[in-house]
Structure formats: C-alpha cells, structure tokens
Amino acid sequence: MRFSPEDGIRVLICDDHALFRRGLMMVLEDDDEIEVVAEAASGREAVELALELTPDVILTDVRMPGGNGIQAARDILEALPSTQIIVLTVSDEEEDLLEAMKAGAAGYLLKEISIEEVSVAVHSVMAGQRLVTPSLATKLITEFAALDHSVDDGQSPKLTTRELEVLRYVAEGRKNRDISVQLGISENTVKNHVRNILEKLRLHSRVQAVRYALDRNLIQAS
C-alpha cells in the first residue's frame, strides 16, 4: 500500500549516529502508515527541522554533540505541543528519565529494544499511550511504592533554604554539575545537599524526592 499523507504518521529521526538513523529509517518505512520526513544529527538541528516540517512523532537520543535531545524536546513541545516525542537512548539514568518526563516526552525507550518495536511505539504514542522501557518502569513503580509506604507523621521535614533550592533544580532534571554552576557551589557540596535531602525525607532516590516534594507542596511543579 502506498503512503498517504492524509492518514500517515510523519516522523523525524534525531540521532548523532548516521548508521543508526539509517537503520531506523529502513524499518519505519517498511510500515505503509509511516513516512520519515527528515533526519537530524543534533538536538539543535531537530528543533529547526521540527519547526519547518511539523512532524507527528520525533525519535531522539539524549546526549548528542550540538544540542541535548531533551532540551530539544522542551523547545519543540513549546512550539508544537501536539507533537509526540519518543526518547530512544542507551541511558538508563533516573535523572535522564525524570528530565524526559518533565519535558513532556511521550515515551522513554532504551536502545536494547528490537528495532522492529520502534514502529509499534510510534503507533502507540499516536494512539495516546505513554511508553517506558519495562525495566525502568519497574524501577519507578518500586520507588513510588516505597515512597507511599514511607513513614509520614503529618509533618513535612524542615529543609534549609539551600536544600530547597537544590531540590527545585533536581525537580527540573538538572545534574549535579549544572546545579553547582547555577548556585556557585562545588559539585561535592551539591552531592552533600542531595544526600541530606534524601536522609531528611527518608527516601532513596532523586525521583522519590521530587514526587514527595511535589505531593507535599515543598516545591511547585514547573
């Protein structure tokens, strides 16, 4: 069946590895309902092409020379809120997952999935589904369950002004290095603040800390 622009899904691929992009293109274009409209090698290039071509779905990596994929997702969704963005990456770091979720990504998939599953993911996000690689989803569910069963005496632990500042940046998905630059303190000091925050909140990860703080209005969702 020949591709029809009226009912097809227009996809933009963003990855700094040309061979990976080409493999994705070949697999996606085997699907008669998908058209790959462009390739980008950086987040910055993805933003430019997205604004020009208004694709339905964008597949993007996280870390690339010439522009971070998640920052590109923020910029694209600000201008094109109906675009569905799937992060396709090797990074299983909680910070990257949290940052992608906050940026509005419709999916966060590890490159360990079979390449044939990507077309299924494209159709799924267009149908309104949200996708996370099962191993990461399990991790999040476990963390949230632990949070829900944590001891809560009805009193929010008292965080210092500096700890609240650090927590706000953590909630934005910032890494310790970025936070240290923003606050003018050393990266080790940031690590100490994060450790103190987790100890005070009786939690075990940054993801748990952000959810706890949002639920109890210690910080405001951006």
C-alpha positions in Angstrom: 0.0 0.0 0.0 1.4 3.4 -1.0 1.9 6.0 1.8 -0.9 8.5 2.1 -0.1 11.9 3.7 -3.8 12.2 4.8 -3.7 9.3 7.2 0.0 8.6 7.6 2.4 9.4 10.5 5.2 11.8 9.7 8.3 11.0 11.7 11.6 12.9 12.3 14.6 10.9 13.5 17.3 12.6 15.6 20.5 10.7 16.5 24.1 11.6 16.0 24.9 8.1 14.6 24.2 8.0 10.9 24.1 4.2 10.7 21.5 4.1 13.5 19.4 6.7 11.8 19.5 4.8 8.5 18.5 1.6 10.2 15.6 3.2 11.9 14.5 4.8 8.6 14.6 1.5 6.8 12.5 -0.2 9.4 10.0 2.6 9.8 9.5 3.0 6.1 8.5 -0.7 5.8 5.4 0.4 7.6 3.0 1.8 5.0 1.4 4.2 7.5 4.8 5.9 8.5 6.8 8.4 6.5 10.2 9.5 7.7 10.3 13.2 6.7 13.8 14.1 7.9 16.9 13.1 9.8 18.8 15.3 12.3 22.2 14.7 13.9 21.7 17.0 16.9 19.1 18.5 19.1 19.5 21.9 17.6 19.0 20.6 14.1 16.0 18.6 15.3 14.4 21.8 16.6 15.0 23.6 13.3 13.6 20.7 11.2 10.6 20.2 13.5 9.6 23.9 13.3 9.9 23.7 9.5 8.2 20.3 8.9 5.8 19.9 11.9 6.2 16.1 12.2 3.8 14.0 14.2 6.4 12.0 16.0 10.1 12.7 16.8 12.5 9.9 17.8 15.5 11.4 19.6 18.6 10.4 21.6 19.5 12.2 24.8 23.2 13.2 24.6 24.4 14.4 21.2 27.0 16.9 20.1 25.3 20.2 19.1 22.3 20.0 21.4 20.8 17.8 24.1 17.8 15.8 22.9 15.7 16.5 26.0 16.2 20.3 25.8 15.3 20.0 22.1 12.1 18.2 23.2 11.2 21.1 25.5 11.8 23.7 22.8 9.8 21.7 20.2 6.8 21.0 22.5 6.6 24.6 23.5 6.0 25.5 19.8 4.4 22.2 18.7 2.5 20.8 21.7 0.7 18.1 19.7 4.0 16.5 18.5 4.7 13.2 20.2 8.4 12.7 21.3 9.9 9.4 22.0 13.4 9.3 23.7 15.4 6.4 22.3 18.6 6.1 24.2 21.2 3.9 25.9 20.9 6.0 29.2 19.0 4.2 32.0 19.9 7.0 34.5 17.0 8.2 36.6 17.9 11.8 36.0 17.5 11.4 32.3 14.2 9.6 32.6 12.9 12.2 35.0 14.1 15.1 32.8 12.4 13.5 29.8 9.1 13.0 31.6 9.1 16.6 32.8 10.0 17.8 29.2 6.8 16.1 28.1 8.2 13.1 26.2 5.5 10.5 25.3 8.0 7.6 25.6 11.4 6.7 27.1 12.8 3.6 25.5 16.2 2.0 25.7 18.0 1.1 22.6 18.1 -2.5 23.8 14.6 -3.0 22.3 14.4 -4.6 19.0 14.4 -2.2 16.1 11.1 -3.6 14.9 9.4 -2.5 18.1 10.1 1.2 17.2 7.3 1.3 14.6 4.9 -0.2 17.2 6.0 2.6 19.6 5.3 5.2 17.0 1.7 4.0 16.5 1.3 3.6 20.3 2.1 7.3 21.2 -0.1 8.5 18.3 -2.9 6.5 20.0 -2.3 8.4 23.2 -0.3 5.8 25.1 2.8 6.6 27.2 5.7 4.2 26.9 8.6 3.5 29.3 11.0 0.5 28.9 9.8 -2.1 31.3 13.0 -2.3 33.4 12.7 1.5 34.0 9.0 1.4 34.6 9.5 -1.4 37.2 12.2 0.8 38.9 9.8 3.7 39.1 6.9 1.7 40.4 9.1 0.2 43.1 10.4 3.6 44.1 6.9 5.1 44.2 5.6 2.1 46.2 8.4 2.6 48.7 7.5 6.3 48.9 3.8 5.6 49.5 4.7 3.2 52.4 7.3 5.6 54.0 6.7 6.8 57.5 4.7 10.0 57.4 3.9 11.7 60.7 2.0 14.5 59.0 4.9 16.9 59.4 7.0 17.9 56.4 10.7 17.6 57.3 12.3 21.0 57.5 14.6 21.6 54.6 17.0 24.5 54.7 16.7 27.3 52.1 19.7 25.9 50.2 18.3 22.4 50.3 15.0 23.7 48.8 17.0 25.4 46.0 18.8 22.2 45.2 15.6 20.3 45.3 14.0 22.7 42.8 16.9 22.2 40.4 16.7 18.4 40.9 13.0 18.6 40.0 13.9 20.3 36.8 16.1 17.3 35.9 19.3 19.2 36.4 22.5 17.2 37.0 24.8 18.0 40.0 27.3 19.7 37.7 24.7 22.1 36.4 23.3 22.8 39.9 26.8 23.6 41.2 27.2 26.2 38.4 23.8 27.7 39.0 24.3 28.1 42.7 28.0 28.9 42.6 29.0 26.0 44.9 31.1 22.9 44.3 29.7 19.7 42.9 30.7 17.9 46.1 28.6 20.4 48.1 25.6 19.7 45.8 26.1 15.9 46.4 26.1 16.5 50.1 22.9 18.6 49.9 21.2 15.9 47.8 22.2 13.2 50.4 20.9 15.3 53.2 17.6 15.9 51.4 17.2 12.2 50.9 18.1 11.4 54.5 15.6 14.0 55.9 12.8 12.8 53.6 13.7 9.1 54.4 13.9 8.4 50.7 16.3 6.5 48.4 16.4 8.4 45.1 16.1 11.7 43.4 12.9 10.6 41.7 11.3 9.8 45.0 12.4 13.2 46.5 10.8 15.1 43.6 7.5 13.3 43.9 7.5 13.6 47.7 8.2 17.4 47.5 5.5 17.9 44.8 2.9 15.9 46.7 3.6 18.0 49.9 3.9 21.4 48.1 7.5 21.8 49.2 8.2 22.9 45.6 5.9 23.9 42.8 5.6 21.9 39.5 7.1 23.9 36.7 
